[in-house]
Amino acid sequence: MVDGTPTPDKKSGFRWTPRRIMLGAVLVYGVVLILANLRHTKINFVFFDTSAPLFVLILLALAVGFLLGWLFDDIRARRARKSAAGS
């Protein structure tokens, strides 16, 4: 349009891609997982104990796993760059 408002085109519209479908399925599964694990449980962190819903422990384990994966991937990438620069 002439007045500066964007016109909808095929590329900017919402499309159901396999990635979006998988993301939606994972989100639905996550909500079901949380609702199925609302019961409180005792958690021993070696230095202290606490009580929390089980889904909090599951989310904490996922976060720690993600963080470790990210850190090890960064170390691997750094080593690959270093060996490529040395060759």
PDB file of N, CA, C and O in Angstrom:
ATOM      1  N   MET A   1       0.834  -1.191   0.000  1.00  0.00           N
ATOM      2  CA  MET A   1       0.000   0.000   0.000  1.00  0.00           C
ATOM      3  C   MET A   1       0.870   1.243   0.000  1.00  0.00           C
ATOM      4  O   MET A   1       2.046   1.198   0.361  1.00  0.00           O
ATOM      5  N   VAL A   2       0.292   2.322  -0.399  1.00  0.00           N
ATOM      6  CA  VAL A   2       1.011   3.580  -0.510  1.00  0.00           C
ATOM      7  C   VAL A   2       1.188   4.246   0.850  1.00  0.00           C
ATOM      8  O   VAL A   2       2.168   4.967   1.040  1.00  0.00           O
ATOM      9  N   ASP A   3       0.281   4.035   1.802  1.00  0.00           N
ATOM     10  CA  ASP A   3       0.342   4.746   3.083  1.00  0.00           C
ATOM     11  C   ASP A   3       1.361   4.165   4.060  1.00  0.00           C
ATOM     12  O   ASP A   3       1.439   4.642   5.193  1.00  0.00           O
ATOM     13  N   GLY A   4       2.131   3.176   3.681  1.00  0.00           N
ATOM     14  CA  GLY A   4       3.197   2.653   4.525  1.00  0.00           C
ATOM     15  C   GLY A   4       2.804   1.452   5.371  1.00  0.00           C
ATOM     16  O   GLY A   4       3.653   0.899   6.070  1.00  0.00           O
ATOM     17  N   THR A   5       1.560   1.037   5.331  1.00  0.00           N
ATOM     18  CA  THR A   5       1.172  -0.155   6.087  1.00  0.00           C
ATOM     19  C   THR A   5       1.615  -1.380   5.315  1.00  0.00           C
ATOM     20  O   THR A   5       1.461  -1.453   4.096  1.00  0.00           O
ATOM     21  N   PRO A   6       2.169  -2.343   6.039  1.00  0.00           N
ATOM     22  CA  PRO A   6       2.664  -3.531   5.334  1.00  0.00           C
ATOM     23  C   PRO A   6       1.514  -4.370   4.789  1.00  0.00           C
ATOM     24  O   PRO A   6       0.464  -4.512   5.417  1.00  0.00           O
ATOM     25  N   THR A   7       1.740  -4.904   3.638  1.00  0.00           N
ATOM     26  CA  THR A   7       0.735  -5.795   3.048  1.00  0.00           C
ATOM     27  C   THR A   7       1.142  -7.228   3.337  1.00  0.00           C
ATOM     28  O   THR A   7       2.322  -7.569   3.247  1.00  0.00           O
ATOM     29  N   PRO A   8       0.193  -8.060   3.679  1.00  0.00           N
ATOM     30  CA  PRO A   8       0.559  -9.449   3.971  1.00  0.00           C
ATOM     31  C   PRO A   8       0.981 -10.170   2.702  1.00  0.00           C
ATOM     32  O   PRO A   8       0.305 -10.101   1.676  1.00  0.00           O
ATOM     33  N   ASP A   9       2.089 -10.850   2.786  1.00  0.00           N
ATOM     34  CA  ASP A   9       2.522 -11.665   1.664  1.00  0.00           C
ATOM     35  C   ASP A   9       2.702 -13.099   2.150  1.00  0.00           C
ATOM     36  O   ASP A   9       2.578 -13.371   3.344  1.00  0.00           O
ATOM     37  N   LYS A  10       2.985 -13.987   1.258  1.00  0.00           N
ATOM     38  CA  LYS A  10       3.052 -15.396   1.597  1.00  0.00           C
ATOM     39  C   LYS A  10       4.218 -15.717   2.528  1.00  0.00           C
ATOM     40  O   LYS A  10       4.111 -16.640   3.335  1.00  0.00           O
ATOM     41  N   LYS A  11       5.313 -14.993   2.442  1.00  0.00           N
ATOM     42  CA  LYS A  11       6.485 -15.298   3.257  1.00  0.00           C
ATOM     43  C   LYS A  11       6.332 -14.842   4.699  1.00  0.00           C
ATOM     44  O   LYS A  11       6.920 -15.460   5.587  1.00  0.00           O
ATOM     45  N   SER A  12       5.570 -13.790   4.973  1.00  0.00           N
ATOM     46  CA  SER A  12       5.451 -13.299   6.343  1.00  0.00           C
ATOM     47  C   SER A  12       4.282 -13.926   7.081  1.00  0.00           C
ATOM     48  O   SER A  12       4.140 -13.707   8.284  1.00  0.00           O
ATOM     49  N   GLY A  13       3.449 -14.691   6.412  1.00  0.00           N
ATOM     50  CA  GLY A  13       2.306 -15.330   7.050  1.00  0.00           C
ATOM     51  C   GLY A  13       2.732 -16.532   7.874  1.00  0.00           C
ATOM     52  O   GLY A  13       3.835 -17.053   7.710  1.00  0.00           O
ATOM     53  N   PHE A  14       1.852 -16.965   8.757  1.00  0.00           N
ATOM     54  CA  PHE A  14       2.130 -18.123   9.601  1.00  0.00           C
ATOM     55  C   PHE A  14       1.960 -19.407   8.798  1.00  0.00           C
ATOM     56  O   PHE A  14       0.954 -19.598   8.114  1.00  0.00           O
ATOM     57  N   ARG A  15       2.946 -20.271   8.888  1.00  0.00           N
ATOM     58  CA  ARG A  15       2.877 -21.570   8.215  1.00  0.00           C
ATOM     59  C   ARG A  15       3.214 -22.663   9.212  1.00  0.00           C
ATOM     60  O   ARG A  15       4.060 -22.483  10.087  1.00  0.00           O
ATOM     61  N   TRP A  16       2.547 -23.792   9.070  1.00  0.00           N
ATOM     62  CA  TRP A  16       2.844 -24.948   9.917  1.00  0.00           C
ATOM     63  C   TRP A  16       4.042 -25.688   9.335  1.00  0.00           C
ATOM     64  O   TRP A  16       3.902 -26.466   8.391  1.00  0.00           O
ATOM     65  N   THR A  17       5.198 -25.445   9.892  1.00  0.00           N
ATOM     66  CA  THR A  17       6.400 -26.147   9.462  1.00  0.00           C
ATOM     67  C   THR A  17       6.633 -27.332  10.393  1.00  0.00           C
ATOM     68  O   THR A  17       6.107 -27.347  11.505  1.00  0.00           O
ATOM     69  N   PRO A  18       7.402 -28.315   9.967  1.00  0.00           N
ATOM     70  CA  PRO A  18       7.697 -29.444  10.855  1.00  0.00           C
ATOM     71  C   PRO A  18       8.338 -29.001  12.171  1.00  0.00           C
ATOM     72  O   PRO A  18       8.086 -29.596  13.218  1.00  0.00           O
ATOM     73  N   ARG A  19       9.154 -27.970  12.114  1.00  0.00           N
ATOM     74  CA  ARG A  19       9.803 -27.464  13.329  1.00  0.00           C
ATOM     75  C   ARG A  19       8.773 -26.883  14.294  1.00  0.00           C
ATOM     76  O   ARG A  19       8.862 -27.117  15.499  1.00  0.00           O
ATOM     77  N   ARG A  20       7.807 -26.137  13.789  1.00  0.00           N
ATOM     78  CA  ARG A  20       6.764 -25.563  14.644  1.00  0.00           C
ATOM     79  C   ARG A  20       5.850 -26.646  15.201  1.00  0.00           C
ATOM     80  O   ARG A  20       5.395 -26.547  16.340  1.00  0.00           O
ATOM     81  N   ILE A  21       5.582 -27.663  14.419  1.00  0.00           N
ATOM     82  CA  ILE A  21       4.753 -28.769  14.900  1.00  0.00           C
ATOM     83  C   ILE A  21       5.469 -29.496  16.037  1.00  0.00           C
ATOM     84  O   ILE A  21       4.854 -29.811  17.056  1.00  0.00           O
ATOM     85  N   MET A  22       6.758 -29.762  15.870  1.00  0.00           N
ATOM     86  CA  MET A  22       7.528 -30.420  16.926  1.00  0.00           C
ATOM     87  C   MET A  22       7.611 -29.544  18.175  1.00  0.00           C
ATOM     88  O   MET A  22       7.491 -30.045  19.293  1.00  0.00           O
ATOM     89  N   LEU A  23       7.813 -28.252  17.991  1.00  0.00           N
ATOM     90  CA  LEU A  23       7.857 -27.338  19.135  1.00  0.00           C
ATOM     91  C   LEU A  23       6.530 -27.344  19.872  1.00  0.00           C
ATOM     92  O   LEU A  23       6.506 -27.359  21.102  1.00  0.00           O
ATOM     93  N   GLY A  24       5.435 -27.331  19.143  1.00  0.00           N
ATOM     94  CA  GLY A  24       4.114 -27.384  19.766  1.00  0.00           C
ATOM     95  C   GLY A  24       3.903 -28.684  20.522  1.00  0.00           C
ATOM     96  O   GLY A  24       3.360 -28.684  21.626  1.00  0.00           O
ATOM     97  N   ALA A  25       4.331 -29.791  19.931  1.00  0.00           N
ATOM     98  CA  ALA A  25       4.195 -31.087  20.594  1.00  0.00           C
ATOM     99  C   ALA A  25       5.025 -31.142  21.871  1.00  0.00           C
ATOM    100  O   ALA A  25       4.571 -31.671  22.886  1.00  0.00           O
ATOM    101  N   VAL A  26       6.236 -30.598  21.825  1.00  0.00           N
ATOM    102  CA  VAL A  26       7.093 -30.579  23.013  1.00  0.00           C
ATOM    103  C   VAL A  26       6.487 -29.687  24.090  1.00  0.00           C
ATOM    104  O   VAL A  26       6.536 -30.028  25.272  1.00  0.00           O
ATOM    105  N   LEU A  27       5.923 -28.560  23.703  1.00  0.00           N
ATOM    106  CA  LEU A  27       5.295 -27.669  24.684  1.00  0.00           C
ATOM    107  C   LEU A  27       4.079 -28.328  25.332  1.00  0.00           C
ATOM    108  O   LEU A  27       3.891 -28.228  26.545  1.00  0.00           O
ATOM    109  N   VAL A  28       3.264 -28.992  24.537  1.00  0.00           N
ATOM    110  CA  VAL A  28       2.100 -29.702  25.096  1.00  0.00           C
ATOM    111  C   VAL A  28       2.574 -30.803  26.037  1.00  0.00           C
ATOM    112  O   VAL A  28       2.021 -30.968  27.125  1.00  0.00           O
ATOM    113  N   TYR A  29       3.585 -31.551  25.632  1.00  0.00           N
ATOM    114  CA  TYR A  29       4.130 -32.605  26.488  1.00  0.00           C
ATOM    115  C   TYR A  29       4.673 -32.014  27.786  1.00  0.00           C
ATOM    116  O   TYR A  29       4.483 -32.593  28.855  1.00  0.00           O
ATOM    117  N   GLY A  30       5.343 -30.873  27.703  1.00  0.00           N
ATOM    118  CA  GLY A  30       5.871 -30.218  28.902  1.00  0.00           C
ATOM    119  C   GLY A  30       4.772 -29.819  29.870  1.00  0.00           C
ATOM    120  O   GLY A  30       4.919 -29.995  31.080  1.00  0.00           O
ATOM    121  N   VAL A  31       3.680 -29.287  29.360  1.00  0.00           N
ATOM    122  CA  VAL A  31       2.554 -28.902  30.221  1.00  0.00           C
ATOM    123  C   VAL A  31       1.949 -30.134  30.877  1.00  0.00           C
ATOM    124  O   VAL A  31       1.632 -30.110  32.066  1.00  0.00           O
ATOM    125  N   VAL A  32       1.785 -31.207  30.114  1.00  0.00           N
ATOM    126  CA  VAL A  32       1.248 -32.452  30.681  1.00  0.00           C
ATOM    127  C   VAL A  32       2.203 -33.002  31.738  1.00  0.00           C
ATOM    128  O   VAL A  32       1.758 -33.470  32.786  1.00  0.00           O
ATOM    129  N   LEU A  33       3.495 -32.951  31.479  1.00  0.00           N
ATOM    130  CA  LEU A  33       4.499 -33.416  32.428  1.00  0.00           C
ATOM    131  C   LEU A  33       4.426 -32.631  33.729  1.00  0.00           C
ATOM    132  O   LEU A  33       4.499 -33.213  34.811  1.00  0.00           O
ATOM    133  N   ILE A  34       4.284 -31.325  33.632  1.00  0.00           N
ATOM    134  CA  ILE A  34       4.180 -30.486  34.827  1.00  0.00           C
ATOM    135  C   ILE A  34       2.911 -30.819  35.603  1.00  0.00           C
ATOM    136  O   ILE A  34       2.956 -30.972  36.823  1.00  0.00           O
ATOM    137  N   LEU A  35       1.786 -30.933  34.913  1.00  0.00           N
ATOM    138  CA  LEU A  35       0.525 -31.214  35.592  1.00  0.00           C
ATOM    139  C   LEU A  35       0.514 -32.604  36.229  1.00  0.00           C
ATOM    140  O   LEU A  35      -0.173 -32.820  37.227  1.00  0.00           O
ATOM    141  N   ALA A  36       1.260 -33.533  35.669  1.00  0.00           N
ATOM    142  CA  ALA A  36       1.308 -34.882  36.224  1.00  0.00           C
ATOM    143  C   ALA A  36       2.278 -34.996  37.397  1.00  0.00           C
ATOM    144  O   ALA A  36       2.268 -36.007  38.100  1.00  0.00           O
ATOM    145  N   ASN A  37       3.113 -33.986  37.623  1.00  0.00           N
ATOM    146  CA  ASN A  37       4.140 -34.055  38.665  1.00  0.00           C
ATOM    147  C   ASN A  37       4.070 -32.868  39.610  1.00  0.00           C
ATOM    148  O   ASN A  37       5.089 -32.232  39.879  1.00  0.00           O
ATOM    149  N   LEU A  38       2.900 -32.563  40.110  1.00  0.00           N
ATOM    150  CA  LEU A  38       2.727 -31.453  41.049  1.00  0.00           C
ATOM    151  C   LEU A  38       3.002 -31.862  42.500  1.00  0.00           C
ATOM    152  O   LEU A  38       3.092 -31.004  43.378  1.00  0.00           O
ATOM    153  N   ARG A  39       3.135 -33.155  42.750  1.00  0.00           N
ATOM    154  CA  ARG A  39       3.363 -33.657  44.102  1.00  0.00           C
ATOM    155  C   ARG A  39       4.715 -33.173  44.633  1.00  0.00           C
ATOM    156  O   ARG A  39       5.697 -33.142  43.891  1.00  0.00           O
ATOM    157  N   HIS A  40       4.769 -32.796  45.915  1.00  0.00           N
ATOM    158  CA  HIS A  40       6.020 -32.367  46.532  1.00  0.00           C
ATOM    159  C   HIS A  40       6.891 -33.572  46.860  1.00  0.00           C
ATOM    160  O   HIS A  40       6.394 -34.642  47.210  1.00  0.00           O
ATOM    161  N   THR A  41       8.181 -33.379  46.740  1.00  0.00           N
ATOM    162  CA  THR A  41       9.131 -34.430  47.062  1.00  0.00           C
ATOM    163  C   THR A  41      10.336 -33.810  47.762  1.00  0.00           C
ATOM    164  O   THR A  41      10.626 -32.628  47.580  1.00  0.00           O
ATOM    165  N   LYS A  42      11.027 -34.604  48.552  1.00  0.00           N
ATOM    166  CA  LYS A  42      12.221 -34.136  49.252  1.00  0.00           C
ATOM    167  C   LYS A  42      13.413 -34.258  48.312  1.00  0.00           C
ATOM    168  O   LYS A  42      13.614 -35.296  47.682  1.00  0.00           O
ATOM    169  N   ILE A  43      14.188 -33.208  48.222  1.00  0.00           N
ATOM    170  CA  ILE A  43      15.353 -33.170  47.333  1.00  0.00           C
ATOM    171  C   ILE A  43      16.596 -32.950  48.181  1.00  0.00           C
ATOM    172  O   ILE A  43      16.643 -32.017  48.983  1.00  0.00           O
ATOM    173  N   ASN A  44      17.595 -33.797  48.013  1.00  0.00           N
ATOM    174  CA  ASN A  44      18.852 -33.682  48.743  1.00  0.00           C
ATOM    175  C   ASN A  44      19.907 -33.131  47.790  1.00  0.00           C
ATOM    176  O   ASN A  44      20.285 -33.792  46.823  1.00  0.00           O
ATOM    177  N   PHE A  45      20.385 -31.906  48.072  1.00  0.00           N
ATOM    178  CA  PHE A  45      21.417 -31.263  47.255  1.00  0.00           C
ATOM    179  C   PHE A  45      22.803 -31.432  47.874  1.00  0.00           C
ATOM    180  O   PHE A  45      23.656 -30.567  47.676  1.00  0.00           O
ATOM    181  N   VAL A  46      23.055 -32.491  48.599  1.00  0.00           N
ATOM    182  CA  VAL A  46      24.283 -32.852  49.292  1.00  0.00           C
ATOM    183  C   VAL A  46      24.535 -31.925  50.480  1.00  0.00           C
ATOM    184  O   VAL A  46      24.743 -32.408  51.593  1.00  0.00           O
ATOM    185  N   PHE A  47      24.521 -30.622  50.275  1.00  0.00           N
ATOM    186  CA  PHE A  47      24.801 -29.687  51.355  1.00  0.00           C
ATOM    187  C   PHE A  47      23.539 -29.243  52.094  1.00  0.00           C
ATOM    188  O   PHE A  47      23.632 -28.730  53.209  1.00  0.00           O
ATOM    189  N   PHE A  48      22.385 -29.428  51.505  1.00  0.00           N
ATOM    190  CA  PHE A  48      21.125 -29.061  52.140  1.00  0.00           C
ATOM    191  C   PHE A  48      19.990 -29.866  51.530  1.00  0.00           C
ATOM    192  O   PHE A  48      20.105 -30.404  50.428  1.00  0.00           O
ATOM    193  N   ASP A  49      18.896 -29.934  52.268  1.00  0.00           N
ATOM    194  CA  ASP A  49      17.684 -30.612  51.801  1.00  0.00           C
ATOM    195  C   ASP A  49      16.579 -29.586  51.626  1.00  0.00           C
ATOM    196  O   ASP A  49      16.550 -28.563  52.311  1.00  0.00           O
ATOM    197  N   THR A  50      15.678 -29.868  50.709  1.00  0.00           N
ATOM    198  CA  THR A  50      14.524 -29.005  50.501  1.00  0.00           C
ATOM    199  C   THR A  50      13.360 -29.846  50.005  1.00  0.00           C
ATOM    200  O   THR A  50      13.528 -31.010  49.640  1.00  0.00           O
ATOM    201  N   SER A  51      12.205 -29.255  49.998  1.00  0.00           N
ATOM    202  CA  SER A  51      11.024 -29.911  49.468  1.00  0.00           C
ATOM    203  C   SER A  51      10.454 -29.024  48.367  1.00  0.00           C
ATOM    204  O   SER A  51      10.277 -27.819  48.551  1.00  0.00           O
ATOM    205  N   ALA A  52      10.173 -29.633  47.228  1.00  0.00           N
ATOM    206  CA  ALA A  52       9.664 -28.867  46.083  1.00  0.00           C
ATOM    207  C   ALA A  52       8.815 -29.797  45.228  1.00  0.00           C
ATOM    208  O   ALA A  52       8.919 -31.019  45.336  1.00  0.00           O
ATOM    209  N   PRO A  53       7.973 -29.211  44.378  1.00  0.00           N
ATOM    210  CA  PRO A  53       7.235 -30.061  43.437  1.00  0.00           C
ATOM    211  C   PRO A  53       8.202 -30.819  42.522  1.00  0.00           C
ATOM    212  O   PRO A  53       9.268 -30.312  42.173  1.00  0.00           O
ATOM    213  N   LEU A  54       7.825 -32.006  42.152  1.00  0.00           N
ATOM    214  CA  LEU A  54       8.689 -32.852  41.335  1.00  0.00           C
ATOM    215  C   LEU A  54       9.020 -32.214  39.992  1.00  0.00           C
ATOM    216  O   LEU A  54      10.116 -32.415  39.469  1.00  0.00           O
ATOM    217  N   PHE A  55       8.078 -31.440  39.419  1.00  0.00           N
ATOM    218  CA  PHE A  55       8.365 -30.824  38.121  1.00  0.00           C
ATOM    219  C   PHE A  55       9.486 -29.794  38.227  1.00  0.00           C
ATOM    220  O   PHE A  55      10.181 -29.541  37.243  1.00  0.00           O
ATOM    221  N   VAL A  56       9.673 -29.194  39.410  1.00  0.00           N
ATOM    222  CA  VAL A  56      10.781 -28.249  39.594  1.00  0.00           C
ATOM    223  C   VAL A  56      12.105 -28.992  39.485  1.00  0.00           C
ATOM    224  O   VAL A  56      13.053 -28.497  38.875  1.00  0.00           O
ATOM    225  N   LEU A  57      12.168 -30.178  40.074  1.00  0.00           N
ATOM    226  CA  LEU A  57      13.374 -30.987  39.969  1.00  0.00           C
ATOM    227  C   LEU A  57      13.638 -31.407  38.523  1.00  0.00           C
ATOM    228  O   LEU A  57      14.782 -31.406  38.071  1.00  0.00           O
ATOM    229  N   ILE A  58      12.582 -31.762  37.807  1.00  0.00           N
ATOM    230  CA  ILE A  58      12.732 -32.141  36.396  1.00  0.00           C
ATOM    231  C   ILE A  58      13.236 -30.949  35.579  1.00  0.00           C
ATOM    232  O   ILE A  58      14.142 -31.101  34.759  1.00  0.00           O
ATOM    233  N   LEU A  59      12.657 -29.766  35.796  1.00  0.00           N
ATOM    234  CA  LEU A  59      13.101 -28.566  35.073  1.00  0.00           C
ATOM    235  C   LEU A  59      14.537 -28.203  35.439  1.00  0.00           C
ATOM    236  O   LEU A  59      15.305 -27.772  34.578  1.00  0.00           O
ATOM    237  N   LEU A  60      14.905 -28.373  36.707  1.00  0.00           N
ATOM    238  CA  LEU A  60      16.278 -28.103  37.131  1.00  0.00           C
ATOM    239  C   LEU A  60      17.251 -29.059  36.448  1.00  0.00           C
ATOM    240  O   LEU A  60      18.322 -28.641  36.006  1.00  0.00           O
ATOM    241  N   ALA A  61      16.892 -30.332  36.358  1.00  0.00           N
ATOM    242  CA  ALA A  61      17.751 -31.306  35.686  1.00  0.00           C
ATOM    243  C   ALA A  61      17.894 -30.970  34.200  1.00  0.00           C
ATOM    244  O   ALA A  61      18.985 -31.085  33.640  1.00  0.00           O
ATOM    245  N   LEU A  62      16.794 -30.555  33.560  1.00  0.00           N
ATOM    246  CA  LEU A  62      16.869 -30.157  32.156  1.00  0.00           C
ATOM    247  C   LEU A  62      17.762 -28.931  31.971  1.00  0.00           C
ATOM    248  O   LEU A  62      18.537 -28.867  31.017  1.00  0.00           O
ATOM    249  N   ALA A  63      17.657 -27.961  32.878  1.00  0.00           N
ATOM    250  CA  ALA A  63      18.474 -26.754  32.782  1.00  0.00           C
ATOM    251  C   ALA A  63      19.954 -27.078  32.969  1.00  0.00           C
ATOM    252  O   ALA A  63      20.797 -26.558  32.237  1.00  0.00           O
ATOM    253  N   VAL A  64      20.275 -27.926  33.935  1.00  0.00           N
ATOM    254  CA  VAL A  64      21.672 -28.314  34.154  1.00  0.00           C
ATOM    255  C   VAL A  64      22.197 -29.081  32.941  1.00  0.00           C
ATOM    256  O   VAL A  64      23.328 -28.856  32.511  1.00  0.00           O
ATOM    257  N   GLY A  65      21.392 -29.976  32.390  1.00  0.00           N
ATOM    258  CA  GLY A  65      21.802 -30.711  31.195  1.00  0.00           C
ATOM    259  C   GLY A  65      22.036 -29.790  30.009  1.00  0.00           C
ATOM    260  O   GLY A  65      23.005 -29.957  29.269  1.00  0.00           O
ATOM    261  N   PHE A  66      21.144 -28.813  29.827  1.00  0.00           N
ATOM    262  CA  PHE A  66      21.321 -27.849  28.747  1.00  0.00           C
ATOM    263  C   PHE A  66      22.602 -27.044  28.943  1.00  0.00           C
ATOM    264  O   PHE A  66      23.365 -26.843  27.998  1.00  0.00           O
ATOM    265  N   LEU A  67      22.836 -26.586  30.171  1.00  0.00           N
ATOM    266  CA  LEU A  67      24.031 -25.799  30.468  1.00  0.00           C
ATOM    267  C   LEU A  67      25.303 -26.611  30.220  1.00  0.00           C
ATOM    268  O   LEU A  67      26.255 -26.104  29.627  1.00  0.00           O
ATOM    269  N   LEU A  68      25.323 -27.863  30.667  1.00  0.00           N
ATOM    270  CA  LEU A  68      26.500 -28.698  30.435  1.00  0.00           C
ATOM    271  C   LEU A  68      26.718 -28.963  28.946  1.00  0.00           C
ATOM    272  O   LEU A  68      27.853 -28.934  28.472  1.00  0.00           O
ATOM    273  N   GLY A  69      25.651 -29.217  28.218  1.00  0.00           N
ATOM    274  CA  GLY A  69      25.773 -29.418  26.780  1.00  0.00           C
ATOM    275  C   GLY A  69      26.308 -28.189  26.075  1.00  0.00           C
ATOM    276  O   GLY A  69      27.143 -28.296  25.177  1.00  0.00           O
ATOM    277  N   TRP A  70      25.833 -27.028  26.476  1.00  0.00           N
ATOM    278  CA  TRP A  70      26.290 -25.770  25.891  1.00  0.00           C
ATOM    279  C   TRP A  70      27.767 -25.538  26.200  1.00  0.00           C
ATOM    280  O   TRP A  70      28.530 -25.135  25.322  1.00  0.00           O
ATOM    281  N   LEU A  71      28.174 -25.794  27.459  1.00  0.00           N
ATOM    282  CA  LEU A  71      29.572 -25.586  27.840  1.00  0.00           C
ATOM    283  C   LEU A  71      30.498 -26.537  27.098  1.00  0.00           C
ATOM    284  O   LEU A  71      31.543 -26.121  26.597  1.00  0.00           O
ATOM    285  N   PHE A  72      30.121 -27.826  27.021  1.00  0.00           N
ATOM    286  CA  PHE A  72      30.983 -28.790  26.335  1.00  0.00           C
ATOM    287  C   PHE A  72      31.023 -28.534  24.833  1.00  0.00           C
ATOM    288  O   PHE A  72      32.050 -28.771  24.198  1.00  0.00           O
ATOM    289  N   ASP A  73      29.935 -28.058  24.262  1.00  0.00           N
ATOM    290  CA  ASP A  73      29.943 -27.716  22.845  1.00  0.00           C
ATOM    291  C   ASP A  73      30.867 -26.533  22.595  1.00  0.00           C
ATOM    292  O   ASP A  73      31.559 -26.490  21.578  1.00  0.00           O
ATOM    293  N   ASP A  74      30.881 -25.577  23.511  1.00  0.00           N
ATOM    294  CA  ASP A  74      31.774 -24.428  23.386  1.00  0.00           C
ATOM    295  C   ASP A  74      33.230 -24.864  23.482  1.00  0.00           C
ATOM    296  O   ASP A  74      34.075 -24.367  22.737  1.00  0.00           O
ATOM    297  N   ILE A  75      33.528 -25.777  24.381  1.00  0.00           N
ATOM    298  CA  ILE A  75      34.900 -26.287  24.511  1.00  0.00           C
ATOM    299  C   ILE A  75      35.304 -27.029  23.241  1.00  0.00           C
ATOM    300  O   ILE A  75      36.421 -26.861  22.753  1.00  0.00           O
ATOM    301  N   ARG A  76      34.398 -27.853  22.702  1.00  0.00           N
ATOM    302  CA  ARG A  76      34.692 -28.592  21.472  1.00  0.00           C
ATOM    303  C   ARG A  76      34.934 -27.645  20.302  1.00  0.00           C
ATOM    304  O   ARG A  76      35.852 -27.848  19.507  1.00  0.00           O
ATOM    305  N   ALA A  77      34.110 -26.618  20.205  1.00  0.00           N
ATOM    306  CA  ALA A  77      34.264 -25.652  19.113  1.00  0.00           C
ATOM    307  C   ALA A  77      35.577 -24.887  19.249  1.00  0.00           C
ATOM    308  O   ALA A  77      36.245 -24.619  18.251  1.00  0.00           O
ATOM    309  N   ARG A  78      35.943 -24.540  20.463  1.00  0.00           N
ATOM    310  CA  ARG A  78      37.206 -23.832  20.690  1.00  0.00           C
ATOM    311  C   ARG A  78      38.388 -24.693  20.281  1.00  0.00           C
ATOM    312  O   ARG A  78      39.326 -24.205  19.651  1.00  0.00           O
ATOM    313  N   ARG A  79      38.348 -25.992  20.643  1.00  0.00           N
ATOM    314  CA  ARG A  79      39.429 -26.898  20.258  1.00  0.00           C
ATOM    315  C   ARG A  79      39.489 -27.053  18.738  1.00  0.00           C
ATOM    316  O   ARG A  79      40.579 -27.107  18.169  1.00  0.00           O
ATOM    317  N   ALA A  80      38.353 -27.123  18.085  1.00  0.00           N
ATOM    318  CA  ALA A  80      38.332 -27.251  16.627  1.00  0.00           C
ATOM    319  C   ALA A  80      38.915 -26.023  15.966  1.00  0.00           C
ATOM    320  O   ALA A  80      39.665 -26.137  14.996  1.00  0.00           O
ATOM    321  N   ARG A  81      38.576 -24.831  16.483  1.00  0.00           N
ATOM    322  CA  ARG A  81      39.155 -23.598  15.922  1.00  0.00           C
ATOM    323  C   ARG A  81      40.655 -23.542  16.144  1.00  0.00           C
ATOM    324  O   ARG A  81      41.401 -23.098  15.271  1.00  0.00           O
ATOM    325  N   LYS A  82      41.096 -23.990  17.307  1.00  0.00           N
ATOM    326  CA  LYS A  82      42.520 -23.961  17.625  1.00  0.00           C
ATOM    327  C   LYS A  82      43.300 -24.927  16.730  1.00  0.00           C
ATOM    328  O   LYS A  82      44.387 -24.594  16.259  1.00  0.00           O
ATOM    329  N   SER A  83      42.750 -26.121  16.495  1.00  0.00           N
ATOM    330  CA  SER A  83      43.441 -27.081  15.635  1.00  0.00           C
ATOM    331  C   SER A  83      43.402 -26.637  14.170  1.00  0.00           C
ATOM    332  O   SER A  83      44.342 -26.906  13.422  1.00  0.00           O
ATOM    333  N   ALA A  84      42.336 -25.964  13.755  1.00  0.00           N
ATOM    334  CA  ALA A  84      42.268 -25.459  12.382  1.00  0.00           C
ATOM    335  C   ALA A  84      43.253 -24.316  12.176  1.00  0.00           C
ATOM    336  O   ALA A  84      43.826 -24.180  11.095  1.00  0.00           O
ATOM    337  N   ALA A  85      43.454 -23.493  13.202  1.00  0.00           N
ATOM    338  CA  ALA A  85      44.392 -22.377  13.085  1.00  0.00           C
ATOM    339  C   ALA A  85      45.834 -22.880  13.114  1.00  0.00           C
ATOM    340  O   ALA A  85      46.718 -22.263  12.519  1.00  0.00           O
ATOM    341  N   GLY A  86      46.072 -23.987  13.797  1.00  0.00           N
ATOM    342  CA  GLY A  86      47.423 -24.539  13.884  1.00  0.00           C
ATOM    343  C   GLY A  86      47.844 -25.328  12.673  1.00  0.00           C
ATOM    344  O   GLY A  86      49.034 -25.587  12.492  1.00  0.00           O
ATOM    345  N   SER A  87      46.895 -25.721  11.829  1.00  0.00           N
ATOM    346  CA  SER A  87      47.216 -26.536  10.654  1.00  0.00           C
ATOM    347  C   SER A  87      47.767 -25.717   9.528  1.00  0.00           C
ATOM    348  O   SER A  87      48.086 -26.258   8.469  1.00  0.00           O
TER     349      SER A  87
END
